[in-house]
Amino acid sequence: MGEAGPVSIVIVGGGTAGWMTAAAFGHFLDQGFSVRLIESEAIGTIGVGEATIPQIRMFNQALGIDENAFIRATQATFKLGIEFVDWLRPGSSYMHAFGDVGRAVGLCGFHHYWSRGRRLGFAGPTHDYCLNDIAAKQDRMHRGAPLTAQTVPQMPHAFHFDASLYAAFLREFAEARGVVRTEGMIDEVQRDGLSGDVTGLRLQSGEIVTGDWFVDCSGLRALLIGQALGSGYQDWTHWLPCDRALAVPSERVDHFTPYTRSTAHAAGWQWRIPLQHRTGNGRVYCSAFTSDDEAADSLLAHLDAPALDTPRPIRFTTGRRQEAWKHNVIAVGLSSGFLEPLESTSIHLIQSAISRILKFMPGKHQVQAERDEYNRQFVFEMERIRDFIVLHYALNERDEPFWRACREMELPGSLAERIALFREGGHIFRDADELFSEVAWFQVMAGQGITPAKSHAMAEAIPEADLKAYLETLNALYLREAARYPSHADFIARHCAAPAFRMAAA
Ligand SMILES: Cc1cc2nc3c(=O)[nH]c(=O)nc-3n(C[C@H](O)[C@H](O)[C@H](O)COP(=O)(O)OP(=O)(O)OC[C@H]3O[C@@H](n4cnc5c(N)ncnc54)[C@H](O)[C@@H]3O)c2cc1C
């Protein structure tokens, strides 16, 4: 590393990870840094990744991006949660909605009251006590303060968007803030013989691009972190056996849901993501239990409008890098690991890696303690999200061989403990600053069929009639509130319609 001049950072890859990193660096780093991004149009990007979680709003806000402008530019729609259809068993449905379910009373969480009401036979599904869930299932949308009572919560939201348009949007943003883009294919990664650090990248054109730091956003290829530096890959296929996906867009439909739908099928599941100009669909499946042709036929048979293309295949191995930061390379995005898109966590993991890098922002020299802490946080985050995704598979009551295998697998110890804590005593504890909250775990564990055997002493002590009245009041409050909201389509038309949406809606 040269001692003089700004710290030079080279971002390898121009997918969602590359351009989110470039946009954040362009916005937050001062003159002491220079940022360059290399991408190859010949290789292209993975081209999927359309559903997000509410944290993305913080990323956009931190960059000063206007929400409505972003929605118009990316053909985005609103997302209030994810509906899981047929996951417990055929005919079942529940939602992991963003936002609270019920309201805590006294010292114990709502889930304790709910589970007692459930055992007594009068509590409804979590849907009944969650404003996001109620509004979503009525295809309604609202932003900001509640309309009927201050005691009603605001609805957190995320987005469905066209990932390639988001990358293009961020490219413009990053280039306007000094990030330099280079088109070209990297064919050699050069390293210092003594330290092992990466010193430069040779492009097919012959140009050598040098840098102090390299951010590997090269996708599943993991060009630097995996291929050049040999950071190993911890394979989680034994817990998350799906290893292939097919993605296909279909025509826009009138049933314009403000939520992602995930429907379980014989050897995997299908996603449905409505955008303003089209619907994104895909099938995630396990090749040991079904063929590519069967998966494609089933995907196409379950579209709710004509396909706009032929299904595009993608292969993956679920798992994570042993070290996401090795030498002077930090992996962001798919190069650092892959968790299937069931809970829309990959783009969030990019955002979280970026904020971690900015926290530790390396100067000219590497600090071992910072690298170790970065990697510890990376592993913690990945493992907690992995457990949450495995949970959906593990608690199924379906009949097919794939689902039986999922039910019978040995769970990660951390997950088995959580399930036992909820099943036996109704306890849910958020582990430090893991991504998913108690409410998220509650909705999925309840949706996948668990009613705890007992509740907190406070919830057990409340008179039955009072508990029933409390649950009914909450439900009535949220129904009344949701009834005031416009439809999702009307809300978009009024605030943030992209030109194609205006034409389709006319
Ligand atoms: C089936 C599926 C569905 C998904 N759905 C979601 C979702 O709903 N929500 C979500 O949050 N995430 C989702 N994801 C994950 C999401 O797609 C990725 O996290 C996101 O797109 C980031 O990808 P990336 O930028 O890391 O990689 P890529 O998009 O693959 O980009 C890699 C970049 O590296 C460049 N590159 C590679 N090699 C070279 C080279 N030798 N020289 C020069 N450039 C090179 C490429 O040109 C490209 O620009 C999904 C993933 C899959 C597989």
The ligand as an SDF file (V2000), in Angstrom:
LIG
                    3D

 53 58  0  0  0  0  0  0  0  0999 V2000
  -33.1610  -16.9170   -6.9950 C   0  0  0  0  0  0  0  0  0  0  0  0
  -32.7550  -15.7330   -6.2090 C   0  0  0  0  0  0  0  0  0  0  0  0
  -33.7190  -14.8360   -5.7460 C   0  0  0  0  0  0  0  0  0  0  0  0
  -33.3420  -13.7300   -4.9760 C   0  0  0  0  0  0  0  0  0  0  0  0
  -34.3000  -12.9020   -4.4670 N   0  0  0  0  0  0  0  0  0  0  0  0
  -33.9420  -11.9260   -3.6020 C   0  0  0  0  0  0  0  0  0  0  0  0
  -34.9070  -11.0910   -2.9900 C   0  0  0  0  0  0  0  0  0  0  0  0
  -36.1040  -11.1890   -3.2700 O   0  0  0  0  0  0  0  0  0  0  0  0
  -34.4910  -10.1680   -2.0980 N   0  0  0  0  0  0  0  0  0  0  0  0
  -33.1690  -10.0140   -1.7820 C   0  0  0  0  0  0  0  0  0  0  0  0
  -32.8330   -9.1890   -0.9200 O   0  0  0  0  0  0  0  0  0  0  0  0
  -32.2310  -10.7470   -2.4000 N   0  0  0  0  0  0  0  0  0  0  0  0
  -32.5770  -11.6980   -3.2820 C   0  0  0  0  0  0  0  0  0  0  0  0
  -31.6180  -12.4550   -3.8760 N   0  0  0  0  0  0  0  0  0  0  0  0
  -30.2180  -12.1170   -3.6800 C   0  0  0  0  0  0  0  0  0  0  0  0
  -29.8630  -10.9270   -4.5830 C   0  0  0  0  0  0  0  0  0  0  0  0
  -30.1060  -11.2470   -5.9210 O   0  0  0  0  0  0  0  0  0  0  0  0
  -28.3900  -10.5710   -4.4140 C   0  0  0  0  0  0  0  0  0  0  0  0
  -28.0940  -10.4430   -3.0570 O   0  0  0  0  0  0  0  0  0  0  0  0
  -28.0840   -9.2510   -5.0640 C   0  0  0  0  0  0  0  0  0  0  0  0
  -28.5350   -9.2180   -6.3730 O   0  0  0  0  0  0  0  0  0  0  0  0
  -26.6050   -8.9620   -5.0170 C   0  0  0  0  0  0  0  0  0  0  0  0
  -25.9070   -9.6630   -5.9600 O   0  0  0  0  0  0  0  0  0  0  0  0
  -24.3760   -9.2900   -6.1660 P   0  0  0  0  0  0  0  0  0  0  0  0
  -24.2810   -7.8560   -6.4890 O   0  0  0  0  0  0  0  0  0  0  0  0
  -23.6280   -9.8010   -4.9710 O   0  0  0  0  0  0  0  0  0  0  0  0
  -23.9450  -10.2040   -7.3830 O   0  0  0  0  0  0  0  0  0  0  0  0
  -24.2410  -10.0320   -8.9850 P   0  0  0  0  0  0  0  0  0  0  0  0
  -25.5440   -9.3930   -9.2440 O   0  0  0  0  0  0  0  0  0  0  0  0
  -24.0290  -11.3990   -9.5500 O   0  0  0  0  0  0  0  0  0  0  0  0
  -23.0930   -9.0560   -9.4980 O   0  0  0  0  0  0  0  0  0  0  0  0
  -21.7880   -9.5120   -9.6820 C   0  0  0  0  0  0  0  0  0  0  0  0
  -21.0080   -8.4540  -10.4240 C   0  0  0  0  0  0  0  0  0  0  0  0
  -19.6430   -8.8550  -10.5010 O   0  0  0  0  0  0  0  0  0  0  0  0
  -19.1840   -8.6630  -11.8300 C   0  0  0  0  0  0  0  0  0  0  0  0
  -18.0870   -9.5860  -12.0940 N   0  0  0  0  0  0  0  0  0  0  0  0
  -17.9980  -10.9000  -11.7710 C   0  0  0  0  0  0  0  0  0  0  0  0
  -16.8410  -11.4130  -12.2260 N   0  0  0  0  0  0  0  0  0  0  0  0
  -16.1700  -10.3980  -12.8330 C   0  0  0  0  0  0  0  0  0  0  0  0
  -14.9290  -10.2990  -13.5170 C   0  0  0  0  0  0  0  0  0  0  0  0
  -14.1200  -11.3430  -13.6870 N   0  0  0  0  0  0  0  0  0  0  0  0
  -14.5820   -9.1010  -14.0200 N   0  0  0  0  0  0  0  0  0  0  0  0
  -15.3780   -8.0050  -13.8960 C   0  0  0  0  0  0  0  0  0  0  0  0
  -16.5740   -8.0540  -13.2590 N   0  0  0  0  0  0  0  0  0  0  0  0
  -16.9660   -9.2390  -12.7540 C   0  0  0  0  0  0  0  0  0  0  0  0
  -20.4170   -8.9120  -12.6880 C   0  0  0  0  0  0  0  0  0  0  0  0
  -20.2740   -8.3160  -13.9630 O   0  0  0  0  0  0  0  0  0  0  0  0
  -21.4780   -8.2090  -11.8530 C   0  0  0  0  0  0  0  0  0  0  0  0
  -21.4790   -6.8280  -12.1360 O   0  0  0  0  0  0  0  0  0  0  0  0
  -31.9720  -13.5250   -4.6750 C   0  0  0  0  0  0  0  0  0  0  0  0
  -31.0130  -14.3990   -5.1850 C   0  0  0  0  0  0  0  0  0  0  0  0
  -31.3870  -15.4920   -5.9310 C   0  0  0  0  0  0  0  0  0  0  0  0
  -30.3400  -16.4190   -6.4480 C   0  0  0  0  0  0  0  0  0  0  0  0
  1  2  1  0
  2  3  1  0
  2 52  2  0
  3  4  2  0
  4  5  1  0
  4 50  1  0
  5  6  2  0
  6  7  1  0
  6 13  1  0
  7  8  2  0
  7  9  1  0
  9 10  1  0
 10 11  2  0
 10 12  1  0
 12 13  2  0
 13 14  1  0
 14 15  1  0
 14 50  1  0
 15 16  1  0
 16 17  1  0
 16 18  1  0
 18 19  1  0
 18 20  1  0
 20 21  1  0
 20 22  1  0
 22 23  1  0
 23 24  1  0
 24 25  2  0
 24 26  1  0
 24 27  1  0
 27 28  1  0
 28 29  2  0
 28 30  1  0
 28 31  1  0
 31 32  1  0
 32 33  1  0
 33 34  1  0
 33 48  1  0
 34 35  1  0
 35 36  1  0
 35 46  1  0
 36 37  1  0
 36 45  1  0
 37 38  2  0
 38 39  1  0
 39 40  1  0
 39 45  2  0
 40 41  1  0
 40 42  2  0
 42 43  1  0
 43 44  2  0
 44 45  1  0
 46 47  1  0
 46 48  1  0
 48 49  1  0
 50 51  2  0
 51 52  1  0
 52 53  1  0
M  END
$$$$
